[in-house]
Amino acid sequence: MSLNESNPSIRILSVDDHPLLREGVAVVIERQADMLLVGEATNGAEAIDLYRQLRPDVVLMDLQMPGMSGLDAIRAIRAEFPKARIIVLTTYVGDVQALDALKAGAAGYLAKSSLRKELLDTIRTVHAGRSHLTPAVASAIAMHAIDDALSSREVNVLRLVAAGKSNKEIAGQLVISDDTVKAHLKNIFAKLAVGDRTLAVTVAVRRGIIEI
């Protein structure tokens, strides 16, 4: 689509690997007199290329996509275009994932299940140079702000637990001892305030620490 500098509309790039989601976003945007969908991408790499070509006012970015993730795309776009305004539109609203997106440069964070009005209000808010977080996400971030974060090794252990691996299998895969695996699990349980492996995985997925 060609640029139209005389058009006052908020020019939007939609990035998601699910066609139905992109179609839904397109339907909502085309009904707004002050918005224009200028492009669609299916992964992070495409998003970067289209951003360079189209220079949209606002990007709607999914996080989990094949190839380059949305988080990596946000970092890359913001590194090249520091004033880029990006809203994360995702299935997962965990505090860890939300905080990672904000640190990467996202100005907004919404669940895909958000009401149409909330999406439109967020687009207008971010376009105006402000940030927007839903109360639920903001509350979750605040709630866990002083928690001890899991180390990268603990996250790796937890991913293998989520994959159904035994302590012995985890030890073999990470080239550590069984006792070290047990020590990592003890730390994970304490940091997540849970008492077993199943709950650890459940909480970690909900908070966006790991994906399954």
Secondary structure, 3 states (H helix, E strand, C coil): CCCCCCCCCEEEEEECCCHHHHHHHHHHHHCCCCEEEEEEECCHHHHHHHHHHHCCCEEEECCCCCCCCHHHHHHHHHHHCCCCCEEEEECCCCHHHHHHHHHHCCCEEEECCCCHHHHHHHHHHHHCCCCEECHHHHHHHHHCCCCCCCCHHHHHHHHHHHCCCCHHHHHHHHCCCHHHHHHHHHHHHHHHCCCCHHHHHHHHHHHCCCCC
